[in-house]
Amino acid sequence: MRNLYLVLENINEYLSAHPLVNVVTFGDIFDIDLNKQGIFPLAHVIVNSATFQGSSLNTVNFNIDVIVMDIVDIPKNDLRDQTEPFNGQDNLQDVLNSTLAVCNGLAANLIKGQLNTDLYQLDGTTVTCNPFLDRFENKLAGWTMNLSINTANNELSIC
């Protein structure tokens, strides 16, 4: 069975080729050195579960989180002197916009792009992305996207 390898490889290829992603990582997010400035913007992939489906178990559904994040640049001047209170003096809105664009592109590719053609397809047509602000120690912000991806279970062997 190679389904997990293939799903991860294809997600990695898409994210690695994206111009708004610098590094793609996998596994426990706390194993990644998030203090390295050169790795951002970062996309991180976490596998939550796998479910075998269908009367003959001919489908594998993977539940995967993709976290896309970047560093929010904090200005050195006092934030109380903001001339743009809504937009702020940092780049938080820019970070949220660009990281959401990465999520949007991956979801679109799973719905109607090459990943879909290669039979890595979303289970349904809804993808939920949840924003986070200042989630980690070095003022990171971005989105966590939860994907439910169906793949064919072509290598099923019944003993």
Secondary structure, 3 states (H helix, E strand, C coil): CCHHHHHHHHHHHHHHHCCCCCEEEECCHHHCCCCCHHHCCEEEEEEEEEEEECCCCCEEEEEEEEEEEEECCCCCCCHHHCCCCCCCCCCHHHHHHHHHHHHHHHHHHHHHCHHHHCCCEECCCCCEEEEEECCCCCCEEEEEEEEEEEEECCCCCCC
